[in-house]
């Protein structure tokens, strides 16, 4: 699954995957929330700030 790519050794790739998951909507958000990746946590934090949550 795409969420597994969050654990890539290259931080740019992991950040790109996290951004792509955000663009997928609810399914992408769920994948990010289930991930233990720091890149997922970062993407979720940025998303919440942008949403005003």
C-alpha positions as CSV (number, residue, x, y, z in Angstrom):
1,X,0.0,0.0,0.0
2,X,1.0,3.6,-0.5
3,X,1.1,4.1,3.3
4,X,4.0,1.7,3.5
5,X,6.1,4.2,1.4
6,X,6.0,6.6,4.3
7,X,8.8,4.5,5.8
8,X,11.1,5.2,2.9
9,X,14.7,6.0,3.8
10,X,14.6,9.3,1.9
11,X,12.7,12.0,3.7
12,X,11.7,13.8,0.4
13,X,10.0,10.7,-0.9
14,X,8.2,10.1,2.4
15,X,7.0,13.7,2.5
16,X,5.8,13.4,-1.1
17,X,3.9,10.3,-0.2
18,X,2.3,12.0,2.8
19,X,1.2,14.9,0.6
20,X,-0.3,12.5,-1.9
21,X,-2.2,10.7,0.8
22,X,-3.7,14.0,1.9
23,X,-4.9,14.7,-1.6
24,X,-6.7,11.4,-1.6
25,X,-9.2,12.7,1.0
26,X,-10.7,10.5,3.8
27,X,-8.9,7.3,2.7
28,X,-5.5,9.1,2.7
29,X,-6.2,10.7,6.1
30,X,-7.0,7.3,7.5
31,X,-3.8,5.9,6.2
32,X,-1.8,8.8,7.7
33,X,-3.6,8.4,11.1
34,X,-2.7,4.7,11.2
35,X,0.9,5.2,10.3
36,X,3.6,5.5,12.9
37,X,5.8,7.5,10.5
38,X,7.0,10.9,11.7
39,X,6.3,12.2,8.2
40,X,2.6,11.1,8.6
41,X,2.4,13.0,11.9
42,X,4.0,16.1,10.3
43,X,1.5,16.0,7.3
44,X,-1.4,15.6,9.7
45,X,-0.3,18.5,11.8
46,X,0.1,20.8,8.8
47,X,-3.3,19.6,7.5
48,X,-5.0,20.4,10.8
49,X,-3.4,23.9,10.9
50,X,-4.6,24.6,7.4
51,X,-8.1,23.4,8.2
52,X,-8.2,25.4,11.4
53,X,-8.7,22.4,13.6
